[in-house]
Amino acid sequence: MATAKKAPAKKAAKKAAPAKKAAPAKKVVAKKAPAKKAAPVKKAAAKKRTPNAAFMKPLTPSAALAAVIGHHAVPRTEVVSKLWTYIKKHGLQDKVNKRNINADDKLKAVFGKPQVTMFELAGLIGKHLS
């Protein structure tokens, strides 16, 4: 058997590219996690929410509070609403700091002090409801 000679391998015509300088490392910016989407509302949970009966129970105001909002028994939410109506009607909200309420003679009997913040309001009127 005759051995066939292989043709000599062609040398690569391309030369290796010269080494490039390394590019500066990019800063990795932390991405915010995407906001989670609200879970789909179930049809059974789509019913209207009913108010708590104890929350809507009519309460009788004390004599001091009745001088401001009236003598009728009303729910606590209505008491706060009527109190704010009285405060705005008589201009008792502090001009500089709107969160403060300056008490007139009727409100001093309810609050017990000349000035209160609106955050104290619900707590102070609770003592005057039964």
N, C-alpha and C positions, 0 to 999 in steps of 0.2 A: 503494500500500500504506500501510496505516495502521500506525503504530508504536504498539505497546502500551506503556503506561507501566507501569513496574515499581512494585510497591508499595514504599514506603520500608522499608528494613531495620530490623528491630526492634533496639533497643539491648539489650545484655546486661543482664538484670535483676540479676545478681549483681555485687557489688562485689568487687574483689580483696581477699583476706584480708590483714590487717596482717602485716608481716614478724615472724617469731618469732625469739627469740634462738637463736643456734646452740647446740646441745647440746654439753656438754664431750666431747672425743674420748675414746673408750673405749680402755683399755689393751689392747694386743694381747698375749695370752698365748701363748707358743710352745707348741705341742702336741707331745707326745712322739710319735715315730714309733711306730706300732703294732708290737708284737713280730712278727717274721717267723715264720710257721708252718713247722714242720719239713716238709721235703720228704717226699712219700709214700714209704714204704719199698718198695723193689722186692722182688719175691718171690725173686729170685736172691740178694739180699744177706741174706735171712732165715736163712741157715745159721748154726749155732752156730760161734763162734770157737774155734779149737783153740789151746791153749797152745803157745808156742814150745818145741820139744824141748830146746834148749840151756838154757832157763830152768828146766826141770823136771829137769835132769840131776842125779842124786845126787852129792854132793860129800863127800869125806872130811874131817872136822874135824881140826884140829891137836890135840895133847895137851892144851893149855890149854883149848881150846874143848870138847873131849870130856869134860873134867871137869864141865862145866856141862850139856851137852845129851846126852851119851852118845856111844859109840864108833861107832855105825852111820852109814853114808853116807846122807845125806838131801839133798833139794833145798834151795836157798837160802831159799825161802819158808818151808819147814818149820824151818830153823835160826832164823830171826827169830821165828817163832811160839813155838818152844821156849824161846828166850831170854826172851821176854816172860813166859812162864809162870813161869820161874825168878825173874825180877825181882819179879813180883807175889806169888809164894809167899813170898819172903823179905823182902818189904816194902822193897825197895831204891829205890823211886820217891821222889823228894824230896817232903816234906810240903808245903812252901811253893810250889815251882815244879814242877808235875807233869811238865814236859818234861825235867827232869834226872833222871839215874839215878846213884845213889850206889853205887859198886862195892865189893863185899866182896872178900876175898882171891882167890877164884876168878876174879871178873870183872876184877880189877886186872891179872891175867896176860893176859887177853884184850884189854882196853882200853888198858892201858899208863898209865892215869892214874886218879885217885880218883873223878872225876865226869865224865860225858859227857851230851850232850843226845841225845834220841831220834832226832834227825836225823843224828847222826854214827854211830849204831848200825850201820846196814847197811854203811857204808864201813869201819868198824873190823873187822867180822867177816869181810870179804872177804879180808883178809890171812891168816886162819886156815883157809881152805877151799882144798882142792886136788882 
